[in-house]
Amino acid sequence: MKAVKLISFFLLLALIFAPIQSASAKGLAEGKVIFGDTYTLKSGETLNGDLVVFGGSATLEEGATVHGNVVVMGGSLVVDGDVTGNVAIVGGAVTLGAKSHVRGNLSTVGAMLTRAEGSQVDGEIFNTATSWQQIGNGIQTPLPTQAVPPSVRVNFEPFWSVANAIGQALALGILAMLVMLFLTPHTQRVGQAIVGQPVIAGTLGLLTVALAPLALLLLIITILLIPVALVAAIALALAAVFGWIAIGLEIGQRFSEVIKQQWHPSLAAGLGTFLLALVANILGLIACVGWLAPFLVTMLGIGGVIMTRFGARAAEVPAKVNDTPVAG
C-alpha cells in the first residue's frame, strides 16, 4: 500500500511539472541577456533584439545577424557577422573580423578594440582615452576621446522570470493538496519533526546531499547496482519535494490559526506550500545569494523526511539532561 502511494505521488509530480518545464525552456521571446556565460550566434541564425553580456563572452559567427544593439560589460565580443544597431564595450575587448559589419556606432570605454582588414563600421567610433584601436597590420592608434552612450533597448519580457516563479509555486501548491489526500499523517509527522528539531533536520539534510553524489557514484561503478542508484536518486528527489510540502503544511496551519479559521489539511498544505515556494522562487531571482533560501528549505525538508522515514514514524525526541543538583 505504501509503495502504491509513493508511485502515485511520483506520477502526480511528473504530470504537474512537465508543462512548467516546457514553458520555461522557451526562454526569452526577443533579445538575449548573458550573465557570466558564453553565447554564440551561429552562422545563418538571427537574433531579433538586443544582445547584452555581463561578465561573459559572445561570438557572432559569419552569416549571423543581430537586429538590434550589442552591449558587453566586463566581457569579450567577437563579431564576424552583421549588427544592425550600435555596439558598445565597457571594460572588455571587442574583435571585428574581416567579414563583420556594424551598421551603427561603435563605442568602447576602457576596452581593447581589434579590427581586421575588411571590417565595416557605418557609424562613428567613440571611446575614452584608455582604449586603443588595433589595425590588422599591428599599428595601434588612439581613438577620439568623445564617448557617446548608445541607445539600448532590451527586447525581452522582464516579468517572465516572476511569472515562471508564480507558475511553479502554483503547481507545487496543487501537488501538495493532492499529496495530502494520500499521505496526510506522513506529511504531518515530517512537518512536526522539522519544526521540533530544525537544527538536526538541517544538518541531516546537508550531510545527505553532500554524501549522496559519492554514494551514487559507487553504486554506478558497480554495474549490477545501477538500478539501485536510480531508485536512490528518485527517492532523494521525492524526499526533497515531500519536505517542501511538509513545511508548507506547517505554514498553512499556522496561517489558519492566525486568522482563526479551521481549514482542511489539504487546503492548508496547498496554500502554505504555494506561499513557501513563491517566496523562495522570488528570492532565488536575487543574484549570488538567491539560491540560499531554496537550499535551506530543501535541506530542512530532506532531513525531516529521513528523520521520520518518509513520515512512517514520529521523530525521536532527544532526551533532556537533568540539571538538578543531587543533594549530598
MIPALO-103196 format. One record per residue (C-alpha): residue number from 1; residue in three letters; x, y, z. Coordinates in steps of 0.2 Angstrom, whole numbers, plus 5000, padded with zeros to 4 digits. Each point is the difference from the previous one (the first is absolute). Example, Ala and Ser with C-alpha at 12.3 -4.5 7.8 and 13.67 -1.06 7.14 Angstrom:
BEGIN
+-----+-----+------+------+------+
|   n | res |   c1 |   c2 |   c3 |
+-----+-----+------+------+------+
|   1 | ALA | 5062 | 4978 | 5039 |
|   2 | SER | 5006 | 5017 | 4997 |
+-----+-----+------+------+------+
//
This chain:
BEGIN
+-----+-----+------+------+------+
|   n | res |   c1 |   c2 |   c3 |
+-----+-----+------+------+------+
|   1 | MET | 5000 | 5000 | 5000 |
|   2 | LYS | 5014 | 5012 | 5004 |
|   3 | ALA | 5009 | 4996 | 4984 |
|   4 | VAL | 4984 | 5004 | 4990 |
|   5 | LYS | 4998 | 5017 | 5009 |
|   6 | LEU | 5018 | 5004 | 4996 |
|   7 | ILE | 4998 | 4996 | 4982 |
|   8 | SER | 4984 | 5010 | 4999 |
|   9 | PHE | 5010 | 5015 | 5008 |
|  10 | PHE | 5014 | 4998 | 4987 |
|  11 | LEU | 4988 | 5000 | 4985 |
|  12 | LEU | 4990 | 5015 | 5007 |
|  13 | LEU | 5017 | 5009 | 5001 |
|  14 | ALA | 5005 | 4996 | 4982 |
|  15 | LEU | 4983 | 5004 | 4993 |
|  16 | ILE | 4999 | 5017 | 5008 |
|  17 | PHE | 5018 | 5006 | 4997 |
|  18 | ALA | 5001 | 4994 | 4982 |
|  19 | PRO | 4991 | 5015 | 4993 |
|  20 | ILE | 5009 | 5012 | 5011 |
|  21 | GLN | 5017 | 4994 | 4994 |
|  22 | SER | 4995 | 5001 | 4982 |
|  23 | ALA | 4994 | 5018 | 5002 |
|  24 | SER | 5016 | 5005 | 5008 |
|  25 | ALA | 5011 | 4993 | 4986 |
|  26 | LYS | 4992 | 5012 | 4988 |
|  27 | GLY | 5010 | 5014 | 5009 |
|  28 | LEU | 5000 | 5018 | 4994 |
|  29 | ALA | 4989 | 5004 | 4985 |
|  30 | GLU | 5012 | 5014 | 4994 |
|  31 | GLY | 5018 | 5005 | 5004 |
|  32 | LYS | 5013 | 4992 | 5011 |
|  33 | VAL | 5008 | 5004 | 5016 |
|  34 | ILE | 5015 | 4990 | 5006 |
|  35 | PHE | 5007 | 5000 | 5017 |
|  36 | GLY | 5018 | 4993 | 5002 |
|  37 | ASP | 4997 | 4987 | 4986 |
|  38 | THR | 5005 | 4997 | 4982 |
|  39 | TYR | 4988 | 5003 | 4986 |
|  40 | THR | 5002 | 4996 | 4981 |
|  41 | LEU | 4988 | 5006 | 4986 |
|  42 | LYS | 5004 | 4987 | 4987 |
|  43 | SER | 5001 | 5003 | 4981 |
|  44 | GLY | 4983 | 5002 | 4992 |
|  45 | GLU | 4992 | 5004 | 5017 |
|  46 | THR | 4991 | 5017 | 5004 |
|  47 | LEU | 4997 | 5008 | 5017 |
|  48 | ASN | 4985 | 5012 | 4999 |
|  49 | GLY | 5005 | 5011 | 5014 |
|  50 | ASP | 5014 | 5007 | 5010 |
|  51 | LEU | 5015 | 4989 | 5007 |
|  52 | VAL | 5006 | 5005 | 5017 |
|  53 | VAL | 5015 | 4991 | 5008 |
|  54 | PHE | 5005 | 5003 | 5018 |
|  55 | GLY | 5017 | 4992 | 5005 |
|  56 | GLY | 4999 | 4987 | 4986 |
|  57 | SER | 5005 | 4998 | 4982 |
|  58 | ALA | 4990 | 5000 | 4984 |
|  59 | THR | 5004 | 4995 | 4982 |
|  60 | LEU | 4990 | 5005 | 4984 |
|  61 | GLU | 5006 | 4988 | 4987 |
|  62 | GLU | 5001 | 5004 | 4981 |
|  63 | GLY | 4982 | 5001 | 4993 |
|  64 | ALA | 4992 | 5003 | 5017 |
|  65 | THR | 4990 | 5016 | 5002 |
|  66 | VAL | 4994 | 5010 | 5015 |
|  67 | HIS | 4986 | 5011 | 4997 |
|  68 | GLY | 5003 | 5012 | 5014 |
|  69 | ASN | 5014 | 5006 | 5011 |
|  70 | VAL | 5015 | 4991 | 5008 |
|  71 | VAL | 5006 | 5005 | 5018 |
|  72 | VAL | 5014 | 4991 | 5009 |
|  73 | MET | 5005 | 5005 | 5018 |
|  74 | GLY | 5016 | 4992 | 5007 |
|  75 | GLY | 5000 | 4987 | 4986 |
|  76 | SER | 5006 | 4996 | 4983 |
|  77 | LEU | 4991 | 5001 | 4983 |
|  78 | VAL | 5006 | 4992 | 4983 |
|  79 | VAL | 4990 | 5006 | 4985 |
|  80 | ASP | 5001 | 4992 | 4983 |
|  81 | GLY | 4982 | 5003 | 4996 |
|  82 | ASP | 4988 | 5014 | 4998 |
|  83 | VAL | 4994 | 5012 | 5013 |
|  84 | THR | 4986 | 5012 | 4995 |
|  85 | GLY | 5001 | 5011 | 5015 |
|  86 | ASN | 5014 | 5007 | 5011 |
|  87 | VAL | 5014 | 4991 | 5009 |
|  88 | ALA | 5006 | 5005 | 5017 |
|  89 | ILE | 5014 | 4992 | 5010 |
|  90 | VAL | 5004 | 5005 | 5018 |
|  91 | GLY | 5015 | 4993 | 5009 |
|  92 | GLY | 5003 | 4986 | 4988 |
|  93 | ALA | 5006 | 4996 | 4982 |
|  94 | VAL | 4992 | 5000 | 4983 |
|  95 | THR | 5006 | 4991 | 4984 |
|  96 | LEU | 4993 | 5005 | 4983 |
|  97 | GLY | 5004 | 4987 | 4987 |
|  98 | ALA | 5003 | 5002 | 4982 |
|  99 | LYS | 4982 | 4996 | 4996 |
| 100 | SER | 4992 | 5010 | 5014 |
| 101 | HIS | 4988 | 5015 | 4997 |
| 102 | VAL | 4994 | 5012 | 5013 |
| 103 | ARG | 4987 | 5011 | 4993 |
| 104 | GLY | 4999 | 5012 | 5015 |
| 105 | ASN | 5012 | 5008 | 5011 |
| 106 | LEU | 5014 | 4991 | 5009 |
| 107 | SER | 5004 | 5006 | 5018 |
| 108 | THR | 5014 | 4993 | 5011 |
| 109 | VAL | 5004 | 5006 | 5018 |
| 110 | GLY | 5015 | 4993 | 5008 |
| 111 | ALA | 5000 | 4986 | 4988 |
| 112 | MET | 5012 | 4993 | 4986 |
| 113 | LEU | 4994 | 5000 | 4982 |
| 114 | THR | 5007 | 4989 | 4987 |
| 115 | ARG | 4995 | 5003 | 4982 |
| 116 | ALA | 5005 | 4989 | 4985 |
| 117 | GLU | 5002 | 5006 | 4983 |
| 118 | GLY | 4983 | 5000 | 4991 |
| 119 | SER | 4989 | 5003 | 5016 |
| 120 | GLN | 4987 | 5014 | 4998 |
| 121 | VAL | 4993 | 5012 | 5012 |
| 122 | ASP | 4987 | 5012 | 4991 |
| 123 | GLY | 4998 | 5011 | 5015 |
| 124 | GLU | 5012 | 5010 | 5011 |
| 125 | ILE | 5013 | 4992 | 5012 |
| 126 | PHE | 5001 | 5007 | 5017 |
| 127 | ASN | 5010 | 4996 | 5015 |
| 128 | THR | 5009 | 5006 | 5015 |
| 129 | ALA | 5019 | 5004 | 5001 |
| 130 | THR | 5003 | 4983 | 5009 |
| 131 | SER | 4996 | 4990 | 4984 |
| 132 | TRP | 5009 | 4997 | 4984 |
| 133 | GLN | 4996 | 4994 | 4983 |
| 134 | GLN | 5011 | 4987 | 4993 |
| 135 | ILE | 5001 | 4999 | 4981 |
| 136 | GLY | 5003 | 4983 | 4991 |
| 137 | ASN | 5018 | 5004 | 4996 |
| 138 | GLY | 5004 | 5002 | 5019 |
| 139 | ILE | 5001 | 5020 | 5001 |
| 140 | GLN | 4991 | 5007 | 5015 |
| 141 | THR | 4992 | 5017 | 4999 |
| 142 | PRO | 4990 | 5009 | 5014 |
| 143 | LEU | 4982 | 5003 | 4996 |
| 144 | PRO | 4990 | 5016 | 5003 |
| 145 | THR | 4997 | 5004 | 5018 |
| 146 | GLN | 4981 | 5004 | 4998 |
| 147 | ALA | 4989 | 4987 | 5007 |
| 148 | VAL | 4982 | 4999 | 4994 |
| 149 | PRO | 4989 | 4987 | 5009 |
| 150 | PRO | 4990 | 4989 | 4988 |
| 151 | SER | 4981 | 4999 | 5001 |
| 152 | VAL | 4997 | 4982 | 5007 |
| 153 | ARG | 4983 | 4992 | 4999 |
| 154 | VAL | 4999 | 4983 | 5008 |
| 155 | ASN | 4986 | 4991 | 4992 |
| 156 | PHE | 4995 | 4987 | 5012 |
| 157 | GLU | 4986 | 4997 | 5012 |
| 158 | PRO | 5007 | 5006 | 5017 |
| 159 | PHE | 4986 | 4992 | 5009 |
| 160 | TRP | 5002 | 4982 | 4993 |
| 161 | SER | 5011 | 4994 | 5014 |
| 162 | VAL | 4987 | 5006 | 5013 |
| 163 | ALA | 4986 | 4992 | 4990 |
| 164 | ASN | 5010 | 4984 | 4999 |
| 165 | ALA | 5003 | 5001 | 5019 |
| 166 | ILE | 4981 | 5002 | 5003 |
| 167 | GLY | 4996 | 4986 | 4989 |
| 168 | GLN | 5012 | 4988 | 5008 |
| 169 | ALA | 4993 | 5005 | 5018 |
| 170 | LEU | 4982 | 4997 | 4994 |
| 171 | ALA | 5005 | 4983 | 4993 |
| 172 | LEU | 5008 | 4995 | 5016 |
| 173 | GLY | 4985 | 5006 | 5010 |
| 174 | ILE | 4989 | 4990 | 4990 |
| 175 | LEU | 5011 | 4985 | 5002 |
| 176 | ALA | 5000 | 5002 | 5019 |
| 177 | MET | 4981 | 5000 | 5000 |
| 178 | LEU | 5000 | 4983 | 4990 |
| 179 | VAL | 5014 | 4993 | 5011 |
| 180 | MET | 4990 | 5004 | 5016 |
| 181 | LEU | 4986 | 4989 | 4993 |
| 182 | PHE | 5012 | 4985 | 5001 |
| 183 | LEU | 5013 | 5004 | 5013 |
| 184 | THR | 4992 | 5011 | 5013 |
| 185 | PRO | 5007 | 4992 | 5016 |
| 186 | HIS | 5017 | 4998 | 4992 |
| 187 | THR | 5001 | 5018 | 4995 |
| 188 | GLN | 4995 | 5006 | 5017 |
| 189 | ARG | 5014 | 4989 | 5008 |
| 190 | VAL | 5013 | 5007 | 4989 |
| 191 | GLY | 4994 | 5018 | 5003 |
| 192 | GLN | 5000 | 4997 | 5019 |
| 193 | ALA | 5018 | 4993 | 4999 |
| 194 | ILE | 5006 | 5015 | 4990 |
| 195 | VAL | 4992 | 5013 | 5012 |
| 196 | GLY | 5005 | 4990 | 5016 |
| 197 | GLN | 5018 | 4997 | 4995 |
| 198 | PRO | 5005 | 5012 | 4986 |
| 199 | VAL | 5019 | 4999 | 5004 |
| 200 | ILE | 5000 | 4981 | 4999 |
| 201 | ALA | 4989 | 5000 | 4985 |
| 202 | GLY | 5011 | 5013 | 4991 |
| 203 | THR | 5016 | 4991 | 5004 |
| 204 | LEU | 4994 | 4983 | 4995 |
| 205 | GLY | 4994 | 5007 | 4984 |
| 206 | LEU | 5016 | 5009 | 4996 |
| 207 | LEU | 5010 | 4984 | 5004 |
| 208 | THR | 4989 | 4990 | 4989 |
| 209 | VAL | 5001 | 5012 | 4985 |
| 210 | ALA | 5019 | 5001 | 5002 |
| 211 | LEU | 5003 | 4981 | 5001 |
| 212 | ALA | 4987 | 4995 | 4987 |
| 213 | PRO | 5010 | 5003 | 4984 |
| 214 | LEU | 5014 | 4989 | 5007 |
| 215 | ALA | 4988 | 4986 | 5005 |
| 216 | LEU | 4992 | 5001 | 4983 |
| 217 | LEU | 5016 | 4999 | 4991 |
| 218 | LEU | 5006 | 4985 | 5010 |
| 219 | LEU | 4983 | 4991 | 4995 |
| 220 | ILE | 5002 | 5005 | 4982 |
| 221 | ILE | 5018 | 4993 | 4999 |
| 222 | THR | 4993 | 4984 | 5006 |
| 223 | ILE | 4990 | 4996 | 4984 |
| 224 | LEU | 4988 | 4988 | 5009 |
| 225 | LEU | 4995 | 5014 | 5012 |
| 226 | ILE | 4995 | 5013 | 4986 |
| 227 | PRO | 4981 | 4997 | 5003 |
| 228 | VAL | 5003 | 5003 | 5019 |
| 229 | ALA | 5009 | 5016 | 4996 |
| 230 | LEU | 4985 | 5005 | 4989 |
| 231 | VAL | 4988 | 4996 | 5014 |
| 232 | ALA | 5011 | 5010 | 5013 |
| 233 | ALA | 5000 | 5015 | 4989 |
| 234 | ILE | 4981 | 5000 | 4997 |
| 235 | ALA | 4998 | 4997 | 5019 |
| 236 | LEU | 5011 | 5016 | 5004 |
| 237 | ALA | 4990 | 5010 | 4988 |
| 238 | LEU | 4984 | 4995 | 5007 |
| 239 | ALA | 5006 | 5003 | 5018 |
| 240 | ALA | 5004 | 5018 | 4995 |
| 241 | VAL | 4983 | 5003 | 4992 |
| 242 | PHE | 4991 | 4991 | 5015 |
| 243 | GLY | 5010 | 5011 | 5012 |
| 244 | TRP | 4995 | 5016 | 4992 |
| 245 | ILE | 4982 | 4995 | 5001 |
| 246 | ALA | 5002 | 4995 | 5018 |
| 247 | ILE | 5007 | 5017 | 5004 |
| 248 | GLY | 4986 | 5008 | 4990 |
| 249 | LEU | 4987 | 4991 | 5010 |
| 250 | GLU | 5007 | 5007 | 5016 |
| 251 | ILE | 5000 | 5018 | 4993 |
| 252 | GLY | 4982 | 4997 | 4994 |
| 253 | GLN | 4994 | 4994 | 5017 |
| 254 | ARG | 5008 | 5014 | 5009 |
| 255 | PHE | 4993 | 5013 | 4988 |
| 256 | SER | 4982 | 4992 | 5003 |
| 257 | GLU | 5003 | 5002 | 5018 |
| 258 | VAL | 5005 | 5018 | 4998 |
| 259 | ILE | 4984 | 5004 | 4991 |
| 260 | LYS | 4990 | 4989 | 5012 |
| 261 | GLN | 4994 | 4988 | 4987 |
| 262 | GLN | 4999 | 4981 | 5000 |
| 263 | TRP | 5006 | 4994 | 4983 |
| 264 | HIS | 5001 | 4983 | 4992 |
| 265 | PRO | 5018 | 4993 | 5000 |
| 266 | SER | 5000 | 5000 | 4981 |
| 267 | LEU | 4995 | 5018 | 4999 |
| 268 | ALA | 5013 | 5005 | 5013 |
| 269 | ALA | 5013 | 4990 | 4992 |
| 270 | GLY | 4996 | 5007 | 4983 |
| 271 | LEU | 5000 | 5018 | 5005 |
| 272 | GLY | 5015 | 4999 | 5011 |
| 273 | THR | 5011 | 4991 | 4987 |
| 274 | PHE | 4995 | 5013 | 4987 |
| 275 | LEU | 5005 | 5014 | 5011 |
| 276 | LEU | 5016 | 4991 | 5005 |
| 277 | ALA | 5005 | 4996 | 4982 |
| 278 | LEU | 4995 | 5017 | 4994 |
| 279 | VAL | 5011 | 5009 | 5013 |
| 280 | ALA | 5014 | 4988 | 4997 |
| 281 | ASN | 4999 | 5002 | 4981 |
| 282 | ILE | 4999 | 5019 | 5001 |
| 283 | LEU | 5016 | 5000 | 5011 |
| 284 | GLY | 5008 | 4988 | 4988 |
| 285 | LEU | 5000 | 5014 | 4987 |
| 286 | ILE | 5012 | 5010 | 5011 |
| 287 | ALA | 5018 | 4998 | 4993 |
| 288 | CYS | 5013 | 4991 | 5010 |
| 289 | VAL | 4990 | 4997 | 5015 |
| 290 | GLY | 4983 | 4996 | 4993 |
| 291 | TRP | 5004 | 4981 | 5001 |
| 292 | LEU | 5002 | 5000 | 5019 |
| 293 | ALA | 4981 | 5000 | 5004 |
| 294 | PRO | 4995 | 4986 | 4989 |
| 295 | PHE | 5016 | 4990 | 5006 |
| 296 | LEU | 4995 | 5002 | 5018 |
| 297 | VAL | 4982 | 4995 | 4998 |
| 298 | THR | 5006 | 4984 | 4990 |
| 299 | MET | 5013 | 4996 | 5013 |
| 300 | LEU | 4987 | 5001 | 5014 |
| 301 | GLY | 4987 | 4990 | 4990 |
| 302 | ILE | 5012 | 4986 | 4995 |
| 303 | GLY | 5006 | 4999 | 5019 |
| 304 | GLY | 4982 | 4999 | 5006 |
| 305 | VAL | 4996 | 4986 | 4988 |
| 306 | ILE | 5015 | 4990 | 5005 |
| 307 | MET | 4996 | 5003 | 5018 |
| 308 | THR | 4983 | 4993 | 4998 |
| 309 | ARG | 5003 | 4987 | 4986 |
| 310 | PHE | 4988 | 5009 | 4988 |
| 311 | GLY | 4988 | 5003 | 5014 |
| 312 | ALA | 4998 | 4982 | 5005 |
| 313 | ARG | 5004 | 5004 | 5018 |
| 314 | ALA | 5002 | 5015 | 5012 |
| 315 | ALA | 5017 | 5007 | 5002 |
| 316 | GLU | 5009 | 4995 | 5016 |
| 317 | VAL | 5001 | 5014 | 5013 |
| 318 | PRO | 5017 | 5002 | 5007 |
| 319 | ALA | 5001 | 4996 | 5019 |
| 320 | LYS | 5001 | 5015 | 5011 |
| 321 | VAL | 5015 | 5001 | 5012 |
| 322 | ASN | 4995 | 5002 | 5018 |
| 323 | ASP | 5009 | 5015 | 5007 |
| 324 | THR | 4993 | 4999 | 5017 |
| 325 | PRO | 5014 | 4999 | 5013 |
| 326 | VAL | 5001 | 4984 | 5010 |
| 327 | ALA | 4998 | 5003 | 5019 |
| 328 | GLY | 5016 | 4994 | 5008 |
+-----+-----+------+------+------+
//
